[in-house]
Amino acid sequence: MGGSDRNHSLAEFAPAGAKKTESLFGRNSFLPENPAIAASVEAFARGAQRRCDPDRPGARRSGSGSKISNFHTHTVYCDGKDTPRALAEEALRLGCPALGFSGHSYTAFDPSWCMSPEGTMEYRREVLALREEYAGRMAILLGLEQDYWSEPPGEKYDYLIGSVHYVRKDGEYLPVDESREILLKGVEKLYGGDIYAFAEDYFRLVGDLWERTRCRIVGHFDLLTKFNEDGTLLDETHPRYLRAAGEALDRLLEAPVLFEINTGAMARGYRTTPYPGPVLRRAIARKGGTFILSSDCHRKEQLLYGLADQLNQPYERVEEAP
């Protein structure tokens, strides 16, 4: 899966040093069980290998000629704006081979954006009914975005997306992605303003996602950079940041998980590039991780936001330190 690269510092994946071209999209030894997810991953990986072929620099090609699927989709049952039916209709119109729903799991300490226990059961019933209705036209998957702090789901799902939306310190839950102001106030109060101590705690939780949730997909690996488009929140090449992220990555690479290339913050105007950032994306690839495209959709108009661009992107090749 990762070979000797597993012990390398993430600093080597920053843009520096002698160049050595390699495919951005690595492969680990685990394959997703669900055929619809597996097909999406395989098409993406095949296309990525062609795009990163050293003999065809800068080539802009689609992954497989097939339509794109999305497996990170929110509805009115949590903080999405559309019903499952409206999203299914849009996915069918766009020609998606599959659509995966992934409502936010219930967090009792903050129910403002997640599905309620009752809403979760309604969500399940509606998505499963849509699966039957769309059979033969489009695969419908019942997923859940399982927050680190949520109780384990009591029902069966096709897949789980494991995500960290809060860091808990001194008995308080600090939201990672609610707003820049709330994040900075929390870091000042709980960490004495040490943003890298916060990042270390965040990545410790991320590294534990498989053990905690048994997720199939790791959601937005570096969500804490949502408000860092201008680089003033933290330095994403700082040794403490890279060390914390690298330790989380090494733990997850031992697990049968996929890493999102997530365009959600782009769709909502917070970022111009997807999660994870370029340095971490290179590291995940070099260490043998497998990627899956995700729009983290909250509006049907953004169901496939930026995904075709990611398929057609002539991604930077890995640069190996001297």
N, C-alpha and C positions, 0 to 999 in steps of 0.2 A: 504493500500500500504506500509506504512512504520511504522505505529503504533507509539509507544513511542520512537522507535529508531531514529525517524526523528530528535530529538533534541540532540542526542548524539554527542560528539566531535569525529572527525575522528581519533584522537590519539588512541582511544580504539581499532581500527582495526589493528594497528601495532602489530607485533608478540611479545606479552607479556601477562603475567597474566594467570589466570586459563583457561583451555581449555573447550570449549563447542562445540560439533560438530553440524554443521548445513549445509544444502545444500548451496554450493557456489552460485548457480544460483537461484536467487529470482524470484518472480512473482509479477507483479503489476496487477491492475484491468483492464488495457487496452489491447485489442488484436489488432494486425495489420489488416487493412482492406483487404489487398491483400492476396488471398489464398496461393500463392506461398511463400510469406514471412512468413505467419502464419505457414505453414507446416514446414518450415526450423526452425523457433523458437521453435515450439512444439517438434520437433524431438530432437533438442539440449537440451531443458529443461528436457525431459524425460530421456535422456541418462545421463545428469548431475545428476539428482536425484539418479539414480542407482549407478553412480560412487561415490557419496558422502554418500551413505547409511552407517551409522555407523557400521552395522553388516558385511559389506564387505569392510574393509579398504584396500586402495591401489588397488582395482579392476580396471583392464584396459579393458574397454568395449566400443564399439562404441555406438553412440547415439540411432540409431534405425534400423540399418542394411541397411538403404537406402543410396544412394549417397549424396554427399554434394553439396549445391548450394552456389553461391557467388553473392552478390548484390552490391558490390563496385568495379566497373570495369571501367578502363580508356582506351581510344582508341587514334588513331592518330589525332582525332579531338581536343584533348587537349595535355597532356604530356605523353600519352601512346605510345607504340611502334607498336601496331598492329591494323588492321582494325576491325570493328565490326564483319565482316564475319569470319575472321580468329579466333577471340575469340569464336564465336558461334560454329565453327567447333571443336575447342578444347574442349569446354564445352560438346558438344555432344559425342565426343570421350571418355571423362572422365566419361560419364554417369550422368551428372548433371541433376536433374529434372527441374531446372530453372537456368536462367542467367539474372542478372540485370545489365544494363549499367548505369553508373553514371558519365558522363562527368563533368568537372569543369565548373561552371558557369562563365560568363564573368565578369572580373574585369577591368574596364576601366583604372584604375591607374597603372595596371601591367598586360598587355595582353600576357606576355611571355610564360605562362604555361596553360592558360585557353582556352576554346573554344571562337572563335570570334562570333559575332552575326550571320554572314552568315554561319559559320561553325556549329553553334548550329542548324540551320534549316536543314542543310545537315545531321547532326548527327541524328536528329529526323526522317527524311525521311528514312534513311538507317536502323535504328533500327526497325522502324515500319514495313518496308518491310520484314525484317528478322523474325519478329514476325509472319507474315502471312505465310512465307515460312516454318517455323519450327513448325507451329501449329500441335498438335497431337504427336510431337516427344519431344519437350522441350519448356517450357514456357519462353518467352523472355519478359523482363520488361524494360520499358523506364523510367529511373531515371535521377536524376541530383544531383551532389554534389554542394549544394547551399552555397557559401561562405557568411559569415556574412555581408560582405561589398558590395555584389552584389545587383543589383536591383532585385526586385521580378520577377520571370519568367512570361512571358506573355502567355505561352502556358501550357497546362495540362500535367502533368507527373504522372506516376504510384506511385512514391514516391520521396521524397527529403531526401538527407543526409545533415544535417546541420553541418558546420565545421567552425572553426576559424583558418585561415592561417596567419592573420596579426593582430597586435595591433596598433591602431592609437593613437598617442600622439603628441600634439603640431603641428597638421597638417601633420605629417609624418606617413607613413605606415611602420611598422617594421615587416618584414617577420619572422614568428615563426620557420619555418622549412627549410629555404633555405640553411644555413650552420651555423656551430658553430661560425665561425669568424664574420659573419654578425650579428648574434644574439648578441654576446658579445659587439661588437662595438656599436650596437644600444642601448643596455642596458646602456652602459657607457655614451653615448651621451644624451639619453632621460631620464634616471632614475638615473644618477649619480653613476652607477654601482650597484644599488640596485636590484638584481635579483628577490627578493620577491615582490617588488613593481610592477615589470613587471608581475610576476605570478598572482598577485591580479587583475591587469587589464585584463590579459588573461582570467582568470576564471570568471570575471564579464561578459565578452562577451559570454563565453560558457553557463553560466547560463541563458542568454537571448536568446539562439538559438531558442527555440520553439516559443517564442513571436515574434521574428524577422523573422523567415523563415517558420514556421509551418511544420518543418521537421518531418518525421516519424522515422528517425534514427539519433542519435548523433554520428558524426564521431570522431574517435580518441580523446577521452575526454581529455587526457593529452598529446597532441601533443608537447607541449613545452619541454617534456623530451626526445625528439628524440635524442639529442646529450648528454645525461646524463648517458650513459651506465656505465661509470666509476665513477659516483657519484660526479664529481668535478664541474659540472655546478651549481647544487643546491642540497640541502638536502630535499628529498621527504618526510621526516618525520618532517620537521621544522613546528612549530606551525602556522606561518603565511601562509605557503603553504597549510597545511591541513585545516586551517580555510577557506581560499579562495576556495579551491576545494569543501569543504563541503557545503558552501553556494550555489555554482553553482549546486551541486548535489541535494540539497533540492528543488531548484526551478524547476529543470527538472523532479523530481519525481512527481510533480503535473501535468505533461503533458503526453500525450499519445505517449511516445517515447521509442525506443529501444536503448540500449547502445552497441556499437561495441566491440567485442574482435577482435582487428585488428592486423594482422600479417605483415602489409606492411613494417614496419621498419626492421623486422626480415629478410624479403626477400631481402631487399636492404643492409643488413649488418650493420645497425646502432644499432640494439638492439638484445638481445637474448631472450627476453620475449615480449609478445604482449602489446599493449595499451588496457586498462589502466594498470598501474603498480599494483603489488599485494595488497598494502594497499588500494588503491582506488577501486580495484575490489572487495575486501571483503566488503568495505563499501557500494558499489552499491548493492551487493547481500543482505546484512543484512537489508538494508533500503527498499528492495522490488523491485529493478530494474530488468528489463528483458534484457537479452543479445542476440545478434545475431553475428554469426561468419562472419568475413570479411577478405579477403586477400588484399584489397586495391590494386588490380592488375594493373600493368603497363606493364607487358609482359605476353604473353599467357603461357609461360613456368611456370609462377608463379601464375596461375589462382586460384589454390587451395592451395597455399603455406602454409604449417603448419597447415591447418585446421583439417586434420585428427588427427594430434598430439594433438590439443586442445580437440577434441572429446574424445580421448583416455587418456587424462591427468588425473591422480589421483590428482585432485586439492587439495591444502591445505584447510582444514576446517577452519571455522571462529574461532578465538580465542577471547574469551570475557574477557574484563578487570575485575579484581577482584572488 
